[in-house]
Every structure is written in structure tokens, then in C-alpha cells.
């Protein structure tokens, strides 16, 4: 029983505590219970607030995949064009841009954006290529801003900043709220190496303009390449000391044509370790549930920094992003080559409900996660510049694209040269009409400087002590390298059916083979165009011609460059005639 009077003090009078300082167990229990009630009340209020927000702009079932992920973030590529040539984004040989008629119009972009927002998308980001090179982009931003009553909360843009700083005030006035700038180095000389273009100062001007513009968020994207710019990470972190900016270090990712290699990746964990070694008091800051970056802050610094670890520690489980390419294909994953054409559906007269079903089918097929870094299919996927992954042509061979109908998944593809029992067969072309057909293929062989100097009948290699004179003499004795290779390429095209067992023998009308040498890279490219009038195409003849032509160059120069030569990029770049139609890669 609790005493009716306070107990005598156990300490000196000056330290005596009042009786209420010693609550009973029941009083303490009541206090804990009251705190629990307060906490439960706060949680319930938070849940109620979330339900209110979701009820105002719920995510449609069409934007929810089979793993329960809700996609409320849409990235729209406005153009395939760019005013830089970043090596990790655009293949060295460039890309084949889609014809202007294939690119989404302003009205088509707005229609898709409105449909997605009505279905639950709350954030739209404009990308490219470089989005600022598209004519009418300011009008596009202004039109998107009219979707706010439907639930759109943020309009972002990813830009390289080259042509942005003068236009930025108008972008903000028209409704732009978030900006990501791409800048991979603080060294102007290295900038030109990485982007193959000048413009470093213009990007810095855009950064300063963005910080002074009143934008809700300004982020700096830095793609980190081992041995190239990874030592600049600390310099970028120091930028956050005086600038209210979020720097995000992005792991080098594999795309078609960017010569990705695992050794070029610097794992985010390693970069964080470098930062902690200099700033051990660095703090982890909270991230939103769908953030791609894991963010940190150095105490006392205005800005923050983070890591996008797409390769070493993917974030697929919380992905809420969808992408629409400049030519109107929806991509549900950055690293998946599968695409569905919304443009074609719109131009065939599809209603919004029909479009939504196409979108829902694509989202429903989204995988739980992308392949591991060494298993990502870069052959069927586009180069980054044609996806809109950042401020940066897909292969134009359409048979490599995956299409889905609105009604059912596509049929399982089958091999035309295999019969029902799995045995090889030659395709019956007797029912096909005779037509004019042509195909062009290309390829490249990389030489060393000595071999390059031996091209041509009068070639004289430089006098170098490390070169075997006998090897040079042997190579020179074989004659004009490119002339012999040209003859071999022409002969090979006519012998294709003898070399490839299931190819039809075709009466070829013409074969044109040309070689071009590039002294800056010590390489030789071969282009072969084959023409015929027949019932089947001549793509194999063109490919065989280029392959044998380059192999002949190899054979004639192997005495001086056998260990250093490499052949790459053999592909069909153009085809005409036949039932499958024409294409240019």
C-alpha cells in the first residue's frame, strides 16, 4: 500500500526531492500506456493522410506490375539528338537517328502524359538525347504544367547544360520544378575527352543559374569511370560544402556500343569508403521509398551526395519508373530490350482505354529485377542516348525488337531453318515473288601502326628497331593488301551458299566492296553492297563479303600484327526488297 505521506528524505535537505518525483509502478505504467496511445494516434493520422493522398490520385492497376510495384514516375525522351558525344552514352561510330516522322509530336507527348497522370503518375521527367535541343520544349513544359489539377506534382528535366543557362528562367516560369545536370569531371580538358566536345564552362554556368532559379531540386549526375575520373569524387563532395546541391555518383552501366567492362566500375561502397576516410562524421540521410540514390551529408555542408548503384547493389525492388522513348516505345526497365510501340497504337486510332491496356500489358510483364551486370543484353537494348536514361539508335534491325499486341502475348518465335523434329531444313521460297533486293554490310579491323603503314602497293613502314624486317618483307611480298581483300570479298559473296549450308544459291547481279582507312585509329572499315533479282534476300552474301574481306586483311598482315589485330562491328546496315520491308540501321 502506498504511504499517505511522503517518505523522509534519504539525502541532505538541499537534495531532498518532492514526493511526486518517485512515481509508483502504476503511475509509470499509465505514462507508458499514454505514450503508446499518442504514438498510435500519430501513426493512424499518417496512414489516414497517405490514404487521402492516394484517393486523390490513386495508381491505376494498369501501372502496377505482378510484384506489387506501383509506377508513378514517367520519363519521356523528347529527342534522340544530342550536342555532346559522351563515350559511355553514344557509340564511337555514332547512331542512326529515327526519321523525324517516327518521333512523337508535341500533341502525342501531351496525350500520353495526360493518360499516365490520370492513371496515377505524379512525376514526369523530360530527357533525351539532350531535351533542350528539341524545338518547342518550352511549350511542352507549359502544357505539362496544366496537368497539375489531375495529380501531377513535379516536372523534371535531365540536361547536359550546354545550352540551358539562358533559357532556364523561362523553363521555371513555365512550370519546371526539378533539374538534373550531367557533369562527369571538373577538368575542362578531360571534359572534352569524355564528351568529345567543348562546353565545360557552359555547364558550370547552367549550374549556377539553376541554384539561383528557385527550383525545388538541383542535382548533379556524375558517371564514375575507374582510372578516368574516380579520383575527382572528393572534389565533387566538396562542392556540397557551399552549394545546396545533391551530387549523385552513378556506376558505369552497360549499353549497346559503349564498350562497358566490369573493370571500369568503381563500386559505390568503395567510393563511400573514400569519403568516410576524409569525413568520418558523414551522416546517412533519409531517402524516399523509391529513391535510386542512397544519400549522405557531411555535417555543416549545405548540400548532399549519394550513390546510384545500378550494378553493384540494384534497387529493382522499389522501382517505380516507366520510360517512353522519343519514337514512342514504352520501356518498363532501363536494361530490358523489350519495347511496345505506343506511337503506332495512337496513329492507328487507338482510344485511351486501348492505350491503357497496351501499357498495362507491358507493365505486367516487367521482371522482378534486371540481369546481373555481366548478363545484361546490350545487343538487343538501345544505346543510352536513344533510351533517355540521362542527358545523353537503337539498332534499326526491327526483327530484334519485341512487340506485344493489345490482346495477347506474342507467339513464341521459331527458327525457319529447323523442322518440327528439330532437324535442319532449307526454307522453301518457291512461292515468293521475284523482286529487286539489296543489302549492305559493314565491319572494321583494328591494326597496329606498322601494319597500317603497309596498306597499299607502295607502302613503306617507318624505321623502327622493334620490328622484324623479315616479317615486314613477308607482309609486303603478298602485294596490295586492300586490293587483294577487295577481290576476296567479291568472290566470297558469290560463294556464300557453299559456305553457309542452308543458304540458297542466288544469281547475284552486282557486288560493290570498298575499304576506308582511318589513320587516327589505325583501322580499316569495309562496306559491301550486294544486289540481286530473286526470291530471297542477300543479307548473308553481304555479311560473308565483309567477313572474308576483313579476314583477308588479317591474313596478309598477321606477320607484323597477328597478336594485336581485332575485327568488330560486322553487321547489316541497310536492306531493301522482300516481304519484310526495307530498313536502314
ABEGO torsion letter per residue (X at the ends): XBBABBBBBABBAAABBBAAABBBAAAAAAAAAAAAAAAAAAAAAAAAAAAAAAAABBBBAAABBAAGBBBABBBBBABABBABBBAAABBAAEBBBBBAAABBBAAAAAAAAAAAAAAGBABBBBBOEBAAABBGAAAAAAAAAAAAAAGBABBBBBBAGAAAAAAAAAAAAAGBABBBBBBABABAAAAAAAAGBBGAAAAAAAAAAAAAAGBABBBBBBBBBBGAAAAAAAAAAAAAAABBBBBBBBBBBBBBGAGBBAAABBBAAAAAAAAAAABAABBBBBBBAABABBBBBBBGBABBBBBBBAAABBAAAABABBBBBAAGBBBABAABABBBBAAAAAAAGBBAAAAAAAAAAAAAABBABBBBAAABBAAABBBAAAAGABBXXBBABAAABBBBBAABBBBBBBBAABBAAGBBBBBBAAABBBBBBBBBBBBBBBBBAAAAAABEAABBBBBBAABBAAAAAAAAAAEBAAAAAAAAAAAAAAAAAAABAABBBBBBABBBBBBBBBAAAGBBBBBBBBBBBBABBAAAAAAAAAAAAAAAAAAAAAAAAAAABBBBGBBBABBBEEAAEBBBX
